[in-house]
Amino acid sequence: MRKPFFIASFAVIVVLALLYYMEVQVPFWVTGLLLALIILGVRDSFQKSHAVIRNFPIVGHFRYMLEAIRPEIQQYFVESNTDGRPIDRNDRSVVYQRSKKQLQVLPFGTQEDLYAEGQEWVCHSMFPGPVDEDFDRVKVGGEQCTQPYEASIFNISAMSYGSLSKNAVMALNLGAAKGGFYHNTGEGGIAPAHLLGADIVWQIGTGYFGCRTKDGGFDRDLFQKKSQQEQVKMIELKLSQGAKPGKGGMLPGAKVTVEIAEIRGVPIGEDVLSPSAHKEFSDAAGLLNFIKLLRELSGGKPVGFKVCVGDKAQILDVFKEMDKSGIVPDFITVDGAEGGTGAAPLEFANAVGMPLKDGLSFVASLVEQFDLKKNIKIIAAGKSLTGFHLIRSFGLGADIVNSGRGMMLALGCIQALRCHSNHCPVGITTNNPSLMAGLEVSSKSQRVANYHSETIKVVQHLLSAMGKARPSDVRREDIFQRQSDGTYKTYAEVYS
Ligand SMILES: Cc1cc2nc3c(=O)[nH]c(=O)nc-3n(C[C@H](O)[C@H](O)[C@H](O)COP(=O)(O)O)c2cc1C
């Protein structure tokens, strides 16, 4: 988007030069103003920290001016801190501050109504204690896994190459490499941008991208070869994601560039379908056998599945089948219906699948009930942006938390809600080269690493204040929720 600016600047300079040559008097302040704007625009086009200003020189500043005065104006028009955007204002400003390592304190105390229905809090201890040195690492891999992996408690959730731009994936991967946490590839295959040094979790969706036969089935040899790469630490089999559970996807032919076709193993320029169901299995026994196969082909790496809880009986069947067959996944990723996506039909985004807290507490109870805690780690995802969100999920039984849109905010996402249009103004969810150019990889990768390390620091402080040594010590009894009748209950009472 910088091109129009450079063309316009060139035109202005030519006109000014022509007028000067023709000795036409141009008021000094006009020349001065125009040249000052051009200098500002050139500076904007090459600065690295603001993608909007980089993509929209000069005019991009208006966005930040409005952003700066919005709270003052908004309080006259909007009651709560939700401004109609999926991620509310307080949570996203915390992410922005942490990604820039800015001071993250609230002046004058809380702005929340602590007596409002649904308000949640944890209770501190009178005797805060030390936190284990390795509180932020979790070993994933049960008895059937020969290459267990020490994962961070906070990581990048699955977001496919193609739904995100190349620069965004590169910045996420470099950020994860700097911070020592993993980067889930999403269902679009392993791209060169995923191999910049970070540990990766390879996600296998219904499209089997990257290990796909000509007719869209699963290619064992391709999978074996790629899964044995050193950077691949775990394999995640995707059954569903919260924002559009049970719904397949379609990548329009226009987005299937030479590069994406190569990565996914599909023909260039043709629409690519991700069916709603897997071809390789259609029941609990089939699912577990496929997990066993992926574990063997990958040389014993941890293998798990991602699901947004729908029909509870089906999940229970999978656990019963684990009991019967003895095949146990190494992790289960529970995605909340409030999770993000590049694009989803309204009904699916709003009304299909179980929200995170309900789905997570259900799966965690089954892991307890079937005595599988030593074998299965639980990963939670869905609007998890702050230290409190992580503690809350740990209290419900999660061992690890993944974030999708939190990491996008750290990359500079401004929630323009254009993810589905290829016109993302900050170059995150687009493969339009001129918009993508606005996202400067190295500075944004540092933002991602900062957001992670600052969030981990807050989790450490919260655990210490609660008198807990590590996340697995947090219990449902430690988290409180205000009820509609003004009383409060613990998560143990609410999610029993
Ligand atoms: C742009 C985008 C692309 C995504 N792509 C995938 C995907 O390929 N596979 C998947 O399982 N989930 C995908 N998701 C869902 C996230 O992995 C995650 O489960 C969900 O967004 C969690 O919620 P959060 O964004 O609030 O952290 C995507 C989400 C976004 C925002």
The ligand as an ORCA input file, in Angstrom:
! r2SCAN-3c Opt
* xyz 0 1
  C      -6.346    -17.210     11.708
  C      -6.627    -18.487     12.433
  C      -6.349    -19.700     11.805
  C      -6.602    -20.903     12.481
  N      -6.271    -22.098     11.872
  C      -6.459    -23.261     12.555
  C      -6.037    -24.519     12.012
  O      -5.471    -24.609     10.930
  N      -6.248    -25.640     12.756
  C      -6.868    -25.584     13.991
  O      -7.047    -26.625     14.652
  N      -7.273    -24.410     14.550
  C      -7.073    -23.268     13.859
  N      -7.432    -22.076     14.450
  C      -7.976    -22.086     15.841
  C      -6.843    -21.869     16.842
  O      -5.871    -22.833     16.755
  C      -7.339    -21.935     18.263
  O      -7.794    -23.177     18.559
  C      -8.298    -20.934     18.610
  O      -8.134    -19.826     17.863
  C      -8.089    -20.622     20.083
  O      -8.556    -19.497     20.392
  P      -7.802    -18.114     20.545
  O      -7.564    -17.609     19.190
  O      -8.813    -17.329     21.292
  O      -6.549    -18.324     21.330
  C      -7.178    -20.872     13.790
  C      -7.453    -19.653     14.424
  C      -7.181    -18.467     13.759
  C      -7.485    -17.184     14.466
*
